Amino acid sequence: MTEDALTRIAEALERIAPAPLSAPDFDAAEAFVWHVDPDRLSPVPRVNRVDIALLVGVDRVRDILLGNTRQFARGLPANNALLW
């Protein structure tokens, strides 16, 4: 393949590639939500919190989730958590 062909391919790929995402201002909010199309994080203006002591009957799962979150915060391996 010629250098001219490689240059044309590279230029075509750059035209169709999405623009790099800019990082949100993580100091702007305590929580963010992920949106698709376009991919982005947007700040949550007001977070509704439930005191963890109010979670009754889920002690074992709560403790696993808290331990996992602490590991994640320290940069250690952690599992994904889906909360609803």
N, C-alpha and C positions, 0 to 999 in steps of 0.2 A: 504494500500500500504506500502511496506517495505521501510526502509530507503535506502537500496541498490538500489531499483528501482527508488526512487526519485533522488538519486545521479546520476544514469545513465541518467535519463531524463534531469537533469540540465546540465550535461556534454555535452549531445547531443545538447541541445539548445545553449550552448555557442559555439559549433563548427559551427553551421549554422548561428548564429547571425552575422550581419555585424560588422566590426570594428567600434568603435566610431569615429565620424568625428572630425578632428582637426579644431580649429577655424583659419580662415585666419588672416594674419597680417593686421588689419584694418588701420594701419598707412601707408601701402604700396601704397594705392591708395584712390582716392576720391569716386570711384564707383566700384561696383562689379556686376557680372552677375552670375545667378544660372544655373548650369548644372546638368543634371541627368545622371545616369549610368556611373560613380558613382556620387552620390549626392555631390556637392561641390560648393563653391563660388570661382570665380577667379577674380582677379583685372582687371579693364578696364584701359589700359595704358593711353588713351587720351579720355577725355569726350568732346563731341561736345555739346556746350551749346548755347541756344538761349536766348537772353535777354528777360525777362518776359514782358517788355514794348512793345515788338514787337508782342505779342499775341493780335490781334485785333478782336473784336466782341465776345470775350469769357470772358468778365469781370466777370460775375456772377459765371461761372464755375471755372474760375481761382481763384477767391476769396475763393470759397468753398474748392478748393484743397489746397490753401495756409493755410487756417485755419486748415484743417484736418492734414496737414503735421506738423504744429506747435504743435498741440495737441499730435501727435505721438512722436515728439521730446521731449516733456515734460513728456512722459510716461503716458499720459492720453488716454482714449479710442479713437480710430480713425478707420476710414473705409479703406478698401483696395482701391488702386487707380491703374488703368491700363492706362498707357500712351503709345501712339504709334506715 
